[in-house]
Amino acid sequence: MSASDEADPPGPVPRESPATIRSPGAGDGAPVSEFRRRKLEEDAQKNWDLFYKRNTTNFYKDRHWTTREFAELKACREFEAQRLVLLEAGCGVGNCIFPLLEEDLNIFVYACDFSPRAVDFVKQNPLFSTERCLAFQCDLTKDDLKASVPSETVDVVTLIFVLSAIHPDKMKQALENIYQVLKPGGVVLFRDYGLHDHAMLRFKPGNKLAENFYARQDGTRSFFFSREFLENLFRQVGYEPVVNEYVQRETVNKKEGLCVPRVFLQSKFRRPMK
Ligand SMILES: C[S@@+](CC[C@H](N)C(=O)[O-])C[C@H]1O[C@@H](n2cnc3c(N)ncnc32)[C@H](O)[C@@H]1O
C-alpha cells in the first residue's frame, strides 16, 4: 500500500466491468494457515494502531472535496441553512473531514476509528473543535454507535477505504450499526477498492485470506469489491442503492517508472424513508 493508493479522485467509468475481467489469481499459492488468519483478525485493531504509530499523520493525502461532491452534500440539505450532520466512519487521522470542515462551515462531524492513536491525531489537529466535531474510538463491527451518536440523526455517512479493512463476515454488522444512526432518507457515501485493482494484483502468493481478501505485510488487510457484492451487502441491511459504479484511473509510480491501472468502487446508498 502506498500513500497514493487511495487518495485519488475518480476517473472515467471503465468500458469493461472489472468483475468480467479474468482473475489472474492474485496472491494465490499456499493457503494462509487458520492460525494466521485468526491472529490477523484478533490483532486487527492493534495492527491499525501500529500503522498510525509508524506513519503518524504522514501516510494518506488529504482528500480534497470536489465541486461535484460539495454539490452532492448540498443536495442532502432540506433547506439551505441546515446544519448538516456527518459521520466519518473509520476516519483515520482525518484526511477526509478536515478539508471538509475548512470549506463547509455549516457542518457537524462525528468521526470514529478503530485506532485510538488515529483518534488522538484527529483531536490534536489545529482544525479540530469540539463545537464542530466529536471524535471517538469505536469498532464499527461491535461497538454500538448509538453510545456516541443519537439514533437516526445523521444526514450523511462517509465510508472511505474502511469497509475493505473489515473481515467480509463482519461487514454486515458494521453497516447495520451505521444504519441505526442514519436518518431515514440519509445516505452513505462509499469509496473503496474495486475488484482487480492494481493493489490486488500485486499481492504475492501466500497472502490470500479469503475470496478477494488479502493480508498486507504490516498485518492490515484489504478486501476488493465487485459492484454486485457491495449492492447485495447493503441491500441485506435495508439500504437502497442510488449509485454504484466502478471508476478507473491510472497512477504513476515514478520510483518504478510504471503507470498502473487503478479500479475503485464509488457508490451511494440510502436508508429508505419510513
Ligand atoms: C485505509 S484507512 C482510511 C482512513 C480514512 N477513511 C481516510 O480516508 O483517510 C482505514 C481505516 O479504517 C479503520 N478501521 C478498520 N477496521 C475498523 C473497524 N472495525 N472499526 C472502525 N474503524 C476501522 C482503520 O483504523 C483505518 O483508520
The ligand as a Gaussian input file, in Angstrom:
#p B3LYP/6-31G(d) Opt

LIG

0 1
 C       -7.360000       2.905000       4.786000
 S       -7.737000       3.720000       6.280000
 C       -8.816000       5.009000       5.712000
 C       -8.928000       6.170000       6.672000
 C       -9.831000       7.321000       6.241000
 N      -11.185000       6.918000       5.959000
 C       -9.278000       8.072000       5.031000
 O       -9.957000       8.100000       4.017000
 O       -8.188000       8.614000       5.130000
 C       -8.836000       2.533000       7.021000
 C       -9.273000       2.938000       8.431000
 O      -10.295000       2.042000       8.876000
 C      -10.135000       1.854000      10.258000
 N      -10.827000       0.612000      10.640000
 C      -10.508000      -0.652000      10.277000
 N      -11.352000      -1.526000      10.840000
 C      -12.233000      -0.788000      11.569000
 C      -13.338000      -1.126000      12.402000
 N      -13.701000      -2.397000      12.597000
 N      -13.993000      -0.123000      13.026000
 C      -13.628000       1.181000      12.846000
 N      -12.601000       1.551000      12.066000
 C      -11.907000       0.570000      11.437000
 C       -8.622000       1.794000      10.441000
 O       -8.204000       2.036000      11.769000
 C       -8.153000       2.869000       9.460000
 O       -8.018000       4.118000      10.091000

